[in-house]
Amino acid sequence: MNMKRSIKIIIAAAALVIILAFIFNPFYWLMQPGQIIAQPELSSTEQQYFKELEKTYNCKSERFYYNYTKEGKDTLYKDYNKVPFEYYLSIDFPVDLVIQKDSLFNIAQHVKDVILNKNKNLKSVTIYRNYDTHEYLYDVTKDTLTEKKD
């Protein structure tokens, strides 16, 4: 009887040690993902324009906003458009569709002028076209977009 009681105490103590080790393990808590701010909902202007693109080019579009910290780490602030930000647009065109660079520039121009209303905090509009990337830098003083050359 005394031996059974000792075994129960040892098992309970071992279980308690395992549970406490799990709870107080700093590596477990450090590895938890931080609060990620979700991308904002598409505005009605974006929804309308993306439907227009879908009709014209038979493509799907996705948009992302990015802010960067002083250390260069990408993030998204709650007031993302009130601090310097970048606008990313991913467009999946049909493989057999040939689209000119002018058309991509016009899309970036439309995003800047109509969707973002020439927001002074815009740094660039980047368009991912299938596997190509076209980045247009925004010069707020001249109100112009110029394609970034690699």
QUIQUIGI-V788183 format. One line per field, one symbol per residue. ss: DSSP state (~ for helix, > for strand, _ for the rest). burial: # if it has 16 or more other C-alpha atoms within 10 Angstrom, else .. Layout:
# QUIQUIGI-V788183
ss=???
burial=???
This chain:
# QUIQUIGI-V788183
ss=_~~~~~~~~~~~~~~~~~~~~~~__~~~~~_____________~~~~~~~~~~~~~~__>>>>>>>>>_____>>____~~~__>>>>>>>>________~~~~~~~~~~~~~~~______>>>>>>>>__>>>>>>>>____>>>>___
burial=.............................................#..###.##..#.#.#.#.####.......##..##..##########..........##.###.##..##.############....#####......#.#...
